[in-house]
């Protein structure tokens, strides 16, 4: 009887440890994905700023291309 109880308790602890490990891994990947999304937003913002700094000549050329 005690032996069966010890097996059940150890199985429960192993299950808890695996569950905690899975949760930690999920949190890790959530952070990685958030950092990746933040990096993409920064790259996009930089690209938009660089595009807005175009010279007036190239801006006029774009207007002519659109009109054509």
LINLIN-V514623 format. One record per residue. RES is the residue in one letter. D_FIRST is the distance of its C-alpha to the first C-alpha in Angstrom with 2 decimals. Layout:
res,d_first
RES,D_FIRST
RES,D_FIRST
This chain:
res,d_first
X,0.00
X,3.81
X,5.39
X,5.27
X,6.33
X,8.76
X,10.03
X,10.77
X,12.44
X,14.38
X,15.46
X,16.66
X,18.61
X,20.11
X,21.20
X,22.76
X,24.56
X,25.92
X,27.08
X,28.86
X,30.44
X,31.71
X,33.16
X,34.88
X,36.35
X,37.61
X,39.26
X,40.84
X,42.41
X,43.58
X,45.41
X,46.87
X,48.12
X,49.62
X,51.41
X,52.73
X,54.01
X,55.64
X,57.31
X,58.65
X,60.04
X,61.77
X,63.30
X,64.54
X,66.02
X,67.78
X,69.18
X,70.47
X,72.14
X,73.76
X,75.03
X,76.52
X,78.43
X,80.51
X,84.21
X,86.57
X,88.16
X,84.95
X,84.24
X,87.67
X,87.06
X,83.87
X,85.85
X,88.44
X,85.80
X,84.28
X,87.73
X,88.61
